[in-house]
Amino acid sequence: MHPLHILGAAALALAAAGPVSAHTPDTKSLVSMSGTCVGEFLGKPLACGPQAMYAVRTTGQEFVAFATAEGVLFFFGDQISQPAPTDHVIAVDASRFDLANGQRLENDRIRGACHLTTSAAGGPIAAVDCDATNLDTHGRQRFRLTNVKILPAPK
């Protein structure tokens, strides 16, 4: 299955079953994007992209999702900071990998950050860099999206 279809299918599937859906009333905003993606999962390269999304829920929780050949990887966080006008930071405290075969791997023992960088204050997202480590196994998950192009909103 093409990564764009996996990402779309995951978003639609989440509407019925998951705690963070791109298509439910609890989503305040959603940005779909594409770009050049480089991924690392548990210390090994993982092909990703070019699709990704960033969303804010009405609860304040934010998440970033990356399409991969294996499924969709989500980074979740509630604590947000903005150390510079062009750097929006999500403190990652959970991740989820929705595999193409329907299996879901959840991890609430992960800590790290996602940086959403803009070229100017209040401008569109230009790059996304999520880097988190499992507290128990020290396995690393890192995904970077550069050359970002904002896509039309899903319908």
C-alpha positions in Angstrom: 0.0 0.0 0.0 1.3 3.5 -0.8 2.3 5.6 2.3 -0.2 8.3 1.4 -3.0 5.7 1.5 -1.7 4.3 4.8 -1.7 7.7 6.4 -5.2 8.5 5.1 -6.4 5.0 6.2 -4.9 5.5 9.6 -6.6 8.9 10.1 -9.9 7.4 9.0 -9.5 4.3 11.1 -8.7 6.5 14.1 -12.0 8.3 13.8 -13.7 5.1 14.9 -11.2 3.5 17.2 -8.4 5.7 18.4 -7.8 8.4 20.9 -6.4 10.9 18.4 -8.2 11.2 15.1 -7.8 13.7 12.3 -11.5 13.4 11.6 -13.3 13.8 15.0 -14.8 16.9 16.7 -11.9 16.9 19.2 -9.4 17.9 16.5 -8.9 21.7 16.7 -6.5 22.0 13.8 -4.7 19.8 11.3 -1.8 20.4 8.9 -1.1 17.8 6.2 2.3 18.1 4.6 4.8 16.3 2.4 8.6 16.6 2.2 11.9 14.7 2.4 11.7 12.2 5.3 14.5 10.4 7.0 13.5 7.9 9.8 15.2 5.8 12.4 13.2 3.3 14.5 14.9 1.4 17.3 18.3 2.4 16.0 17.7 1.2 12.5 16.8 3.2 9.3 13.2 3.2 8.4 12.0 4.5 5.1 9.4 7.2 5.6 7.4 9.9 3.9 6.9 11.9 2.0 3.6 12.4 3.9 3.3 13.6 7.5 0.7 15.5 9.6 0.6 17.7 12.6 -2.6 18.2 14.7 -3.8 19.9 17.8 -6.7 18.4 19.8 -9.3 20.5 21.7 -7.7 19.0 24.9 -4.4 20.7 24.0 -2.6 17.5 23.2 -0.6 17.7 20.0 0.7 15.1 17.7 2.9 14.5 14.7 2.4 11.5 12.4 4.8 10.2 9.8 3.9 7.7 7.0 6.3 4.8 6.6 6.4 1.7 4.4 5.4 -0.2 7.5 2.5 2.0 8.7 2.1 5.3 10.5 4.2 6.4 13.5 2.7 9.0 15.9 4.5 11.2 18.5 2.2 12.6 21.2 2.7 15.4 23.7 0.9 17.7 26.0 3.6 20.1 27.1 4.4 22.7 24.6 7.0 25.5 24.5 8.2 28.0 22.0 11.9 28.9 22.8 12.1 31.1 19.6 9.4 32.6 17.3 10.3 30.1 14.6 10.6 27.0 16.9 7.5 25.2 18.3 8.4 22.3 20.6 6.1 19.4 21.7 7.4 17.5 24.7 6.9 13.9 23.6 5.5 11.5 26.3 3.9 8.8 24.1 4.2 7.2 20.7 2.1 4.8 18.7 2.9 2.8 15.5 -0.1 1.7 13.5 1.2 -1.0 11.3 -0.2 -1.7 7.9 -1.4 -5.2 9.0 -3.7 -3.6 11.7 -1.4 -4.2 14.6 -1.0 -1.2 17.0 2.2 -0.7 19.1 1.8 1.9 21.9 4.5 3.3 24.1 3.9 5.6 27.0 7.5 5.1 28.3 9.1 7.4 25.7 10.4 10.9 26.2 11.8 13.4 23.7 10.7 16.3 21.6 9.3 17.3 18.3 10.5 20.6 16.8 8.3 22.3 14.2 10.4 25.0 12.6 9.1 27.9 10.5 11.1 30.2 8.3 9.4 33.2 9.9 7.3 33.8 13.1 3.8 32.6 12.3 4.8 31.2 9.0 4.1 27.8 7.6 6.0 24.8 8.8 9.4 24.4 7.0 10.8 21.4 8.9 9.8 18.8 11.5 12.3 16.9 13.7 11.0 14.4 16.3 13.5 12.6 18.5 12.5 10.4 21.4 14.0 7.5 23.4 12.3 4.6 25.2 13.0 5.0 29.0 13.3 1.2 29.5 15.1 -0.1 26.4 16.8 3.2 25.3 15.6 2.5 21.8 15.5 5.6 19.7 12.8 6.9 17.4 13.9 9.8 15.2 12.0 11.2 12.2 12.9 14.3 10.2 10.8 16.0 7.5 12.5 18.7 5.5 11.6 20.6 2.3 8.1 20.7 3.7 5.2 21.5 1.4 1.8 22.2 3.1 -0.9 20.1 1.5 -4.6 21.0 1.1 -6.8 20.2 4.1 -8.3 16.7 4.0 -12.0 16.6 3.2 
